[in-house]
Structures are given as structure tokens and as C-alpha cells.
Amino acid sequence: MKIKSLQVSEIKTIASTGSGEWWDKEWTTGFYKVKVEGAVWLGYEGFSDDGQADRRNHGGSDKAVCVYSAEHDNYWRQHLGEFEGGAFGENLTLSGGVEKEVCVGDIYRIGKDALVQISQPRQPCWKLSRRWKIKDLTKRVEVSAYTGFYFRVLNCGYVEAGQELELVERGQYSVDFCNQIKYKDKNNRKALDDLSKYAPLSANWKDGFVSRLRS
């Protein structure tokens, strides 16, 4: 895998235009990522100068870096038209890195010092739909299973576009498998139990699987 582009964003408030459309309401977001050239410092809670407006659901150590594969671009251009890296609110746009080929728990070295680990699939939220003004886009992403994923940071360092991701350790469960259990094969009790005990998976996803087992 290779970093095709790197994006960060400031938190900004998008004003309503008064059109009355469902998406036309004031909202505050860090979704509008801007491409950055050169090296950017990656700390334990993400890239410097990258903001998240909703810290309850975005950011933090388990969701420090949002990652998306450019291999899905042709599919989404049928729905969205032309776009650049960061269209899905991701920090890193990768060549490679599709959900069936990477695993939660994978550890990668980037550059000299940075060490990252896949912590969970990206769970698309309503902001994706509002950004693109497509009401069911969040659901379309879930159905496609082209969700992207998150990195937690195991060691800080500088990261920039063009760098390779060197696999250091392979995880056990693919990002695609985790998505299948969350969204489709919801009553697979063995998989729910296995994933709820899988140490590299984020606490939020493990709690969700535990709750499903209990119910």
C-alpha cells in the first residue's frame, strides 16, 4: 500500500442557505479535508492541525486516522461525479488497502518512526450524506462494504504522501469480515463472540458486539 494523498481540516461551520432542502441546515464539521504537501506530524490522536467537531464519535486514540482506498474511486464516481482525495472525510487516501485485503490488527510502519494499527472499520455517519447532499449515501456505503477504516497510532512520527506502508504484523479478521458481521450476518453468534474478545478491535465495536450477544 502507498499513501496517494494526505488531508487535514480545520473545524468549520457551514451556514444554511435557506433553501428548505433536508441537507440545508447549519452544521459544524471537520469533514472538508484539504490536501497537504510535505511531511505532517502524526501524534497519538491524529495529525497536527486536523480537527474533529464531534469528539464523541470522531477522533480519539482508536480513531486517530481515517483511511480510504482510492481503488473504490471508479465505483463512487458513478454516484458522486468527479472528486479528489478526502471526499469521504479521510486523512489518508491509499492506493491499495481495500477492505477484503487488510485486517483489523494489521500493524504498518510509515516512514522512519510512525507505527499504526487498523483498529476498526470506518462507520459512515450522517455527515457523509449531508456533505454530498445524497440522503441515503450512508446506507449505500454500508451496503457496498467500501467503508474504509481507522488507524490507532502506536508510535508517532512524520507522514507524507508518497510513502509506502510496510506491513509489520498481520491481524486475524479482515475489515470486510467485521463489516459483514456488523451490517449483514448480524446473528452469527460465534463471530460476535470472537470479535468481542479480539484485542486489536476498538472498544466501541467490541461493546456493540457484546450488546448484540446479550440481546
Stockholm file with secondary structure:
# STOCKHOLM 1.0

chainA/1-215         MKIKSLQVSEIKTIASTGSGEWWDKEWTTGFYKVKVEGAVWLGYEGFSDDGQADRRNHGGSDKAVCVYSAEHDNYWRQHLGEFEGGAFGENLTLSGGVEKEVCVGDIYRIGKDALVQISQPRQPCWKLSRRWKIKDLTKRVEVSAYTGFYFRVLNCGYVEAGQELELVERGQYSVDFCNQIKYKDKNNRKALDDLSKYAPLSANWKDGFVSRLRS
#=GR chainA/1-215 SS CEEEEEEECCCEEECCCSCCCTTCSCEEESCCCEECCSCEEEETTEETTCCCSCTTTSCSGGGSEEEEEGGGHHHHHHHHCSCCTTTTSCSEEEESCCTTTCEETCEEEETTTEEEEEEEECCCCHHHHHHHTCTTHHHHHHHHTCCCEEEEEEECEEECTTCBEEEEECCSEEHHHHHHHHHTCTTCHHHHHHHHTCTTSCHHHHHHHHHHHHC
#=GC SS_cons         CEEEEEEECCCEEECCCSCCCTTCSCEEESCCCEECCSCEEEETTEETTCCCSCTTTSCSGGGSEEEEEGGGHHHHHHHHCSCCTTTTSCSEEEESCCTTTCEETCEEEETTTEEEEEEEECCCCHHHHHHHTCTTHHHHHHHHTCCCEEEEEEECEEECTTCBEEEEECCSEEHHHHHHHHHTCTTCHHHHHHHHTCTTSCHHHHHHHHHHHHC
//
